[in-house]
Amino acid sequence: MELRHLVAFVAVAEELHFGRAAKRLHIAQPPLSQQIRQLEKELDVQLFERSTRSVRLTSAGDSFLGPVRQVLEDLDLAVRAAKSAGRGEFGRVSVGFAGASSHSAIPRLARAVRAAHPGIELVMHGQTYSNRALDRVVEGTLDLGFVRLPATQPLVDSRVIYEEELVCALPSDHRLAGQERIDVADLAGEPFVSFPANAGSSLRDAMVEACERAGHYPRVVQEAPDSYTILAMVATGVGVTLTLSSCMHIQQPDLVYRRLRGEPVVLRTALAWRRDNPSAALRSVLEVSEGVLPSPGRAAEGGS
């Protein structure tokens, strides 16, 4: 049974006239009649009662018409879905992110994608720390990841979307809380609260590196999975932490933020994706992201 036979059947069933049906299908009448005969032979039933003056559906033909129309409608939907997906208007894009620093970027991107391409679904994977997000992009288990630079893995492209500065968070009654800026060396021996070790947190890596440059290793006494919990523990006096300037929107009683002395430690957040990812939906999301999450230099140009 061929698709053209089904199309021919529906045309004759709706026109109840072979000549009009042939004209509608832009074919001659004899090939149309042949297609109907082939279909009846395939089904081993008579679909039409023909006379010199009229064409009528048999009971078998009438029963066959509804399901065939549904098949053709479903096929049309499938074709349109495939074409839309090929144009990047339809599909699913998996996004990995973690941390309070993404609290504004993720909703902005989601809203913009939904407005531009309602057929694209963003599948969010929270608590995917930046190093792990990069690994999953490389593996192909994530389409798009919020990562920290440098991201030097082969086959991965990235674009910076914002820059953040390392700052100190500490209880308001801490001995260093009255200082305008904190010297990381003065945190030697202090209890620290931070992300879990070996979980892929680039912020923990940056904290350890900053402390080592200042001549000590941070004594982590408590680990927590996200910045909100970490900062809540700092506020209650469990310890201190080095966090990001983008997290300073998190306000808690008895919690203060202080800039660091010396050259600022800047972390660059980027979107990362495999350049050989064939997803047209991903390309559409990347195009949208350039408008709502511009690179720092382009954002400054746009505001001038």
N, C-alpha and C positions, 0 to 999 in steps of 0.2 A: 504494500500500500504506500503510495507516494503522496507527499503534501499537495502536489498540484491536483490530485484526484479529489482531495477533500475540499480544496478551494473551488474546484469545478462543481462539486456536488452542492455546496452552499449557494453558489451563484444560480444554478438551475432551480434549487428549492425556493429561493427568494423571488426569482423572476417568473417561475412556472412557464418558461418559454425558452427553448434552446437557442433561438435566434438572438433574443435580447441578452441572454446569458453569455453567448459567444462574443457579442459586441462589447459587453461590459468587461470581459476578460481579454479583449483585443486579440482573439484568435478566431479561426474559421469554425463553422458549425460542425463539420465532420470530425475534426480532432476532438472537439468537446464531447460529441456523442460517443466516440471511442473511449474516452477517459471514463465516462459514466459506466459504460459496459464493462470496462476493466475493473472498476470498483465493485460493481454488482457481482462480478465473477469472483473477486477476492473474498467478498463477504458471503457469497452463496445465497443472496436474497435479492429480491427486486425492490428497488428504491422508488421508482416512478412508474405510474400507469400512463402510457403514451397512447394518444390517438391522433388522427389527422387534425383534430381541432383543439385539443387540450393536453396539458401535462399536469398530473396530480401526484402528490406524494402518496406512497403506500403507507400502511401502518408502520412497517419497518423503517421506511424513509423518514417518517415523522418522528419516530423514536430516536433515530440516528442524528437528526439535525441539531438538537440541543447540545449534546456532548461534543459534536464536531465544532460548533460555534465556540464552545468553551476552550477547546484545544487551540483553535486559531487565535482566540483572545489571549490565552496564556503565552502562546508563542510570540505574539506581538509585544506583550509585556517583557518577555525574556529578551527579545531583540533590543527593545528600547533601554532596558536595564544595562545590557552589555555595552551598548553605545554610550550611555551616560557614564558608566564606569570607565570606559576607554577615554572619555573626555575629562575624567577626574571630577565628575559631578556626583558620583555615587561610590560608596565603599566604606571600609573601616580602616582607621589609622590608629595604631596602638602608641600611646605616649607614656614614657616613664619619667617620673619626677619625684622629688622629696623635699621636705623642709618648708619652713615658713617663708623662705625667700621666694618661693613660687606662688605665694598666696594671691598676688594680683595678676601675674602673668598667665596663669592657667585659666581663670575665668575670662580674661580678655580674649585669649585665643579661642576658647570654646564658643563664646558669643559671636565672634567674627566669622568663624567657620560655619556656624549654624546659619548666620544671616546670608553668607555668600553661597553656601552649598548645603542646603537642608538635607540632601541625600547622603552626606558624609557623617559617619558616626566616629567620634573620638572615644577610644577605649582607654580609660585612664588607669595607670598602674602607679598608685601612690607608694610612699616609703621605698622608692627605688633610688638609692643613693647614687650620686653622680658617677662614681667609678663603676658601679654595677650597671647603671644605665648605659654607659658607654660599651661595656662588655656585651650587654644584651643587644645593642644595636649591631655590633660586630657579628654576633651569633645569628642575627636575623630574627630574634624573638621579640624585638621592639622595632617599630618603624622609625620612631622619633624619640630622642632622649634629651632631657635637660642635663647638661654636663658642665664640668669645669675644664677650662683650658689649662695646659695644652692637651689636645686630643690628637695624638700622632698615629693612631692605628691605621693600617693600610685600608683602602677602600672607603674610608669615612670622610665625609665632608662636614663642615661645621660653620656656624655663623654666630658671632657674639651678639647677645641681645641686651646685656647690661653688665656693669662693673660694680663690685661691692668691696667695701673696705673692712678689714678685720678690726673689731672693737672688743673691749672688755666689758663683761656684765658681772656685777657683784652686788652683794646685799648692801642696802643703804647705810647700815651701821658698820660696814667693813672699815678697817683702819686706813684703806686707800681711797675710800669713797669720796673724801673731801678734796682730792686732787683733781685738777682739770684734765690732766692726761696721765695715763698709767705707763710706767716702764715695765715691760714684760719681765725684766730681770727681778723686779720687786715681787713677782708672783712665785718665786722659788719657794718650794716647801708648802705652798697653799694646796688645799684639797680642790680638785677640779671635778666638774660634772661635764660629761661629754657624750658623744655618740658611741655606740659599741665599736670596739676594735675589730678590724678585719671584716667590717660590714660594707666597705666601699664608700665611706664618707670622706669626701675631699676636704670638708671643713675640719674634721678631726686631724687629718694629715697636715693641714695648714697650721692648726694650733700647735701640734707637736713640733713642726719645723720652726715656728716662731719662737717657741720656748727654747729649743736647742740652740738657736742662734743667740739667744740671750744667756746661754750658759747653764741651762738646767732642763730637766725632763718633767713634764707635767705629771703630778701624782693624782691620777684619776681614781676617785673613791666611789663614784656612782655613774652608771651609764643609763641613757634613756634613748628612745627611738626617734624623737623629734624635738625641734627647738622649743615648742611650747612647754613640753614637760621639763626639758633641761632648765629653761629660764624660771619655771615655777619652783624648781628645786633650789636654784640659786637664790631666789627671793626669800626662801625659808631658811637660808643659811647653811645648806648642805655643802656648798663650795662656790667657786668662781668658775667662769668659763670665758673662752674667746669665741665670739660669735660674729655675725655679719651685720653690717650697717643696715641692710634691708630688713633685719629682724627687730630693729628698734621701735617698730610700730607696736610690738608686744609690750604692753604696759601692765605691770603688776605692782601692788603695794610692796614697799621695801626692796624694790629692784631699781638699780641705776646703771646707766651705760656711760662708759668713758672711752674717749679716743686714746690711741696708743701714741707714745712718744716716738719720735724718729720718723724715718721714711714710712709712709703708709704701706701696709700690706694689702695689695689689691688682688682680688679674685675675679676672674672673668667667667661669667655664665654664658653658655652657648647652646644652641640647638644642634644636635648631631644626627646624621642619618647616613646610611650606606648609599654611596653614589650609584651602585648598580641595582638598587631597589626598583623593581619595575612598576610599582604602584602609582597609577595616575592620580589617585586620591591623595597620596602623600605629596605629590608635586603641587596639587591645588592647596593643600594645607600650608606648605612652605611659602607659596605665593601670598596667601592671606597673612602669614606671620610677618612678612616683610613690612606690611602696613601697620599692624598693631603692636609688633615687638621689633621696632627698627634697631639696627646696630647703633651704638652710642654716637658715633660720628655723624651718621645720617640723621639721627634724632636732633642733634644740635643744628645741623644744616637746615632741617625742616622748620626749626623754631626761629631762625634768623630772618 
